[in-house]
Amino acid sequence: MDASLRPAGPDTQTAIRKEVLARFGTTEDPRLREIMLSLIGHLHAFVGETKITWAEWERAMAFFATAAGVTGPGRNEFIALSDSIGLSMQVLAASQPKPAGATIPTLIGPFFIDDAPVFPAGADIANGASGEPLYVSGRVLDTLGRPVADAVINVWQSDDRGLYDVQDNFDPASMWGRGRIACDPEGRYAFWSVMPTAYPAPMDAALGELIHATTKRWWRPAHLHFAIQTRTADPLVTHIFVRGSDHIDEDVAFGVRPALVADFLAHSPGPAPDGKRMDRPFRTLDYDFVLTRGGE
């Protein structure tokens, strides 16, 4: 074979990596420089270790183009991909360590919306979502047991079909299964909604391509999403999972942790905790969130 047509050897690969690292080594921002040099080093090592072909790399670029094509308001395919390889949870574990007793964070997921409707305490955020009625209440406290009085609970969830509003002919003027509720001075919060259910991750784009080719596990167990916003404590994004839910041990997003699995208690028709009389069975969840202040 003509020497000019032979694949680039280790010396050429090393030279390329050194040149790239040297150029990015001039990045002024020290943290960005640290991140970029580490990322470039690992990616170049990955290419060398796997001996990835150009055809495989083109397929990878097409894969990311597919993800970009479905990413928009209410759905972020790149977040879903990060979740599906456990990377989101690793970032949270590395960047948001929590002391014993504090509620641990989990991934935000692809269906978060900033401007969810605001509801008064005790309101029904279901807004027509189908499912068994659910009353959720509790407190937002810090690690010393003091109320976080300025906390706002931002919650979103699926209905009993396993769908979020953004997946169901979404109308920004008529969001359902999501809302923001302010805590009272004692950190108490409460709202009505419906029971969530286990559901498959969206499999119609890049995530589906990845999962079908690899783990073939694409379900999420039943859960509620919470994002707690506050100026006086550290904000928190987490889930609360339904104990006994289908797929509780094979979450596609690797988000289940024992401390975040809770009992959604079943009740016969009758009085609810807020005094409302229910004419059909319902569930309740009583859960206190514990936030850190300044990481402690």
C-alpha positions as CSV (number, residue, x, y, z in Angstrom):
1,M,0.0,0.0,0.0
2,D,1.2,3.5,-0.8
3,A,2.4,5.0,2.5
4,S,0.4,8.1,1.8
5,L,-2.8,6.1,1.9
6,R,-2.2,4.3,5.2
7,P,-4.4,5.2,8.2
8,A,-2.9,7.8,10.5
9,G,-0.8,6.1,13.2
10,P,-0.4,6.9,16.9
11,D,2.2,9.6,16.2
12,T,-0.2,11.5,14.0
13,Q,-3.0,11.1,16.5
14,T,-0.8,12.3,19.3
15,A,0.3,15.3,17.3
16,I,-3.4,16.2,16.5
17,R,-4.4,15.9,20.2
18,K,-1.4,18.1,21.3
19,E,-2.1,20.8,18.8
20,V,-5.8,20.9,19.8
21,L,-5.0,21.0,23.5
22,A,-2.4,23.7,23.0
23,R,-4.8,25.9,21.2
24,F,-7.6,25.5,23.7
25,G,-5.0,25.9,26.5
26,T,-5.1,29.6,25.7
27,T,-8.7,29.9,26.8
28,E,-8.9,32.9,29.2
29,D,-11.6,31.7,31.5
30,P,-9.8,29.3,33.9
31,R,-12.9,27.1,34.6
32,L,-13.9,26.9,30.9
33,R,-10.2,26.1,30.0
34,E,-10.2,23.2,32.6
35,I,-13.4,21.8,31.3
36,M,-12.5,22.0,27.6
37,L,-9.0,20.5,28.1
38,S,-10.4,17.6,30.0
39,L,-13.3,17.0,27.6
40,I,-11.0,17.2,24.5
41,G,-8.5,14.8,26.1
42,H,-11.2,12.2,27.0
43,L,-12.8,12.5,23.6
44,H,-9.6,12.1,21.7
45,A,-8.7,9.1,23.9
46,F,-12.1,7.6,23.2
47,V,-11.4,7.8,19.4
48,G,-8.1,6.1,19.9
49,E,-9.4,3.4,22.2
50,T,-12.5,2.5,20.0
51,K,-10.9,3.2,16.6
52,I,-14.2,4.7,15.6
53,T,-14.6,4.9,11.8
54,W,-15.7,7.9,9.8
55,A,-19.0,6.2,8.9
56,E,-19.7,5.6,12.6
57,W,-18.9,9.2,13.4
58,E,-21.2,10.4,10.7
59,R,-23.9,8.2,12.2
60,A,-23.3,9.8,15.5
61,M,-23.6,13.3,14.0
62,A,-26.9,12.3,12.3
63,F,-28.1,11.0,15.7
64,F,-27.5,14.3,17.4
65,A,-29.2,16.1,14.5
66,T,-32.3,13.9,15.1
67,A,-32.2,15.0,18.8
68,A,-32.0,18.6,17.7
69,G,-34.9,18.2,15.4
70,V,-37.3,17.4,18.1
71,T,-36.0,19.7,20.8
72,G,-38.2,22.7,21.5
73,P,-40.5,24.3,24.1
74,G,-41.6,21.5,26.5
75,R,-39.2,18.8,25.2
76,N,-35.5,18.6,25.4
77,E,-34.1,15.5,23.7
78,F,-30.6,16.2,24.9
79,I,-31.7,16.2,28.5
80,A,-33.5,12.9,27.9
81,L,-30.3,11.4,26.3
82,S,-28.2,12.7,29.3
83,D,-30.7,11.1,31.6
84,S,-30.7,7.8,29.8
85,I,-27.0,7.2,30.3
86,G,-27.0,8.2,33.9
87,L,-25.0,11.3,33.2
88,S,-27.6,13.8,34.6
89,M,-27.6,12.0,37.9
90,Q,-23.8,11.9,38.0
91,V,-23.6,15.7,37.4
92,L,-26.1,16.2,40.3
93,A,-24.2,13.9,42.6
94,A,-20.9,15.6,41.8
95,S,-22.2,19.2,41.9
96,Q,-24.9,19.1,44.6
97,P,-23.7,16.8,47.4
98,K,-26.2,16.8,50.3
99,P,-25.7,16.2,54.0
100,A,-27.6,13.4,55.8
101,G,-31.2,14.3,56.2
102,A,-31.4,16.7,53.3
103,T,-33.6,15.8,50.3
104,I,-31.5,14.7,47.4
105,P,-31.8,16.2,43.9
106,T,-32.7,14.3,40.8
107,L,-32.8,15.2,37.1
108,I,-35.2,17.9,35.9
109,G,-36.4,15.8,32.9
110,P,-37.4,17.0,29.4
111,F,-40.9,18.4,30.2
112,F,-40.2,21.3,32.6
113,I,-41.8,24.6,31.8
114,D,-40.8,27.9,33.5
115,D,-44.1,29.7,33.4
116,A,-46.4,27.1,35.0
117,P,-49.7,28.6,36.2
118,V,-49.8,29.9,39.8
119,F,-52.4,28.4,42.2
120,P,-53.4,29.2,45.8
121,A,-52.5,26.7,48.5
122,G,-54.9,23.7,48.4
123,A,-56.0,24.2,44.8
124,D,-56.5,21.5,42.2
125,I,-53.7,21.7,39.7
126,A,-55.0,18.8,37.6
127,N,-57.1,21.2,35.4
128,G,-58.9,18.3,33.8
129,A,-56.1,15.7,33.8
130,S,-57.5,12.2,34.2
131,G,-56.7,10.0,37.1
132,E,-57.5,9.0,40.7
133,P,-57.6,12.1,42.9
134,L,-54.5,12.8,44.9
135,Y,-54.0,15.2,47.8
136,V,-50.4,16.3,48.4
137,S,-49.2,18.2,51.4
138,G,-46.2,18.7,53.6
139,R,-43.6,21.3,54.6
140,V,-40.4,22.8,53.2
141,L,-37.8,23.0,56.0
142,D,-34.1,23.5,56.3
143,T,-31.7,21.0,57.9
144,L,-32.2,22.6,61.3
145,G,-36.0,22.0,61.0
146,R,-36.8,25.7,60.4
147,P,-39.4,26.5,57.8
148,V,-38.4,27.9,54.4
149,A,-41.1,30.5,54.4
150,D,-40.4,31.9,50.9
151,A,-40.4,28.6,49.1
152,V,-42.5,28.1,46.0
153,I,-43.3,24.5,44.9
154,N,-43.3,24.0,41.2
155,V,-44.8,20.6,40.4
156,W,-45.5,18.8,37.1
157,Q,-46.6,15.3,36.3
158,S,-48.2,12.8,33.9
159,D,-51.9,11.8,33.9
160,D,-53.2,8.3,34.1
161,R,-52.4,7.7,30.4
162,G,-48.7,8.4,31.1
163,L,-48.8,11.7,29.2
164,Y,-47.7,15.2,30.1
165,D,-49.7,18.2,28.8
166,V,-46.8,19.0,26.4
167,Q,-47.4,15.7,24.7
168,D,-51.1,16.1,24.3
169,N,-52.0,18.9,21.8
170,F,-50.3,21.3,24.1
171,D,-52.0,24.7,24.7
172,P,-49.9,27.1,26.7
173,A,-53.1,28.8,27.9
174,S,-54.5,25.5,29.3
175,M,-51.7,23.7,31.0
176,W,-52.7,20.8,33.1
177,G,-51.0,18.6,35.7
178,R,-48.5,21.4,36.6
179,G,-48.5,24.5,38.7
180,R,-46.7,26.7,41.2
181,I,-47.9,26.9,44.9
182,A,-46.4,29.2,47.5
183,C,-45.7,27.9,51.0
184,D,-47.1,29.6,54.0
185,P,-44.9,31.2,56.7
186,E,-44.5,27.8,58.4
187,G,-43.3,26.3,55.1
188,R,-46.5,24.4,54.5
189,Y,-47.8,23.5,51.0
190,A,-50.8,21.6,49.7
191,F,-52.5,20.9,46.4
192,W,-54.9,18.5,44.7
193,S,-54.0,16.6,41.5
194,V,-54.2,13.1,40.2
195,M,-52.1,10.0,40.6
196,P,-49.2,9.7,38.2
197,T,-48.5,6.5,36.4
198,A,-45.5,4.7,35.0
199,Y,-44.9,5.7,31.4
200,P,-42.5,5.0,28.5
201,A,-39.9,7.6,27.6
202,P,-40.6,9.2,24.2
203,M,-39.2,6.7,21.8
204,D,-39.9,8.5,18.5
205,A,-36.5,10.1,18.0
206,A,-32.9,9.9,19.1
207,L,-33.6,8.5,22.6
208,G,-35.7,5.7,21.0
209,E,-32.9,4.9,18.6
210,L,-30.4,4.6,21.4
211,I,-32.5,2.5,23.8
212,H,-33.7,0.1,21.1
213,A,-30.1,-0.5,20.1
214,T,-28.9,-1.0,23.7
215,T,-30.7,-1.6,27.0
216,K,-34.3,-1.9,25.7
217,R,-35.5,-0.4,29.0
218,W,-37.5,2.7,28.3
219,W,-39.9,3.0,31.2
220,R,-40.1,5.6,34.0
221,P,-41.9,4.6,37.3
222,A,-44.8,6.7,38.5
223,H,-43.6,10.0,40.0
224,L,-44.2,13.7,40.7
225,H,-41.6,16.3,39.7
226,F,-40.8,19.1,42.1
227,A,-38.7,22.2,41.6
228,I,-38.5,24.3,44.8
229,Q,-37.6,27.9,44.3
230,T,-36.4,30.0,47.2
231,R,-34.1,33.0,47.8
232,T,-33.3,32.0,51.4
233,A,-32.2,28.4,50.9
234,D,-30.6,26.3,48.2
235,P,-33.1,25.5,45.4
236,L,-34.0,21.9,44.8
237,V,-35.1,19.8,41.8
238,T,-36.3,16.3,42.6
239,H,-38.9,13.6,42.1
240,I,-41.1,11.7,44.5
241,F,-41.7,8.1,43.3
242,V,-44.7,6.0,44.0
243,R,-43.8,3.0,46.2
244,G,-44.7,-0.2,44.4
245,S,-44.9,1.4,40.9
246,D,-44.2,-0.7,37.9
247,H,-40.6,-0.3,36.7
248,I,-39.5,1.1,40.0
249,D,-36.2,-0.9,39.7
250,E,-35.5,0.0,36.0
251,D,-36.0,3.7,35.6
252,V,-34.7,4.7,32.2
253,A,-33.3,7.9,33.7
254,F,-31.6,6.2,36.8
255,G,-33.4,8.7,39.0
256,V,-34.9,6.5,41.7
257,R,-33.3,6.7,45.1
258,P,-34.7,5.0,48.2
259,A,-35.2,8.3,50.1
260,L,-37.4,9.6,47.2
261,V,-39.8,6.6,47.2
262,A,-42.9,7.4,49.2
263,D,-46.3,5.9,50.2
264,F,-49.2,7.3,48.3
265,L,-51.9,6.1,50.7
266,A,-55.2,4.8,49.4
267,H,-58.5,6.1,51.0
268,S,-62.1,5.1,50.7
269,P,-64.7,7.8,49.9
270,G,-65.0,10.2,52.8
271,P,-63.3,13.3,54.3
272,A,-59.9,14.3,52.9
273,P,-57.2,15.9,55.1
274,D,-58.3,19.4,54.0
275,G,-61.9,18.7,55.0
276,K,-63.2,18.1,51.5
277,R,-65.6,15.2,51.2
278,M,-64.7,12.8,48.5
279,D,-67.3,10.7,46.8
280,R,-64.8,8.3,45.3
281,P,-61.5,6.7,46.4
282,F,-58.5,9.0,46.6
283,R,-54.8,9.0,47.5
284,T,-52.7,11.2,49.8
285,L,-49.0,12.0,49.9
286,D,-47.5,13.7,53.0
287,Y,-43.9,14.6,52.3
288,D,-41.5,17.1,53.8
289,F,-38.7,18.6,51.7
290,V,-35.5,19.4,53.6
291,L,-33.3,22.1,51.9
292,T,-29.8,23.1,52.7
293,R,-28.7,26.7,53.2
294,G,-25.3,27.5,51.7
295,G,-24.9,23.8,51.0
296,E,-25.3,22.8,54.7
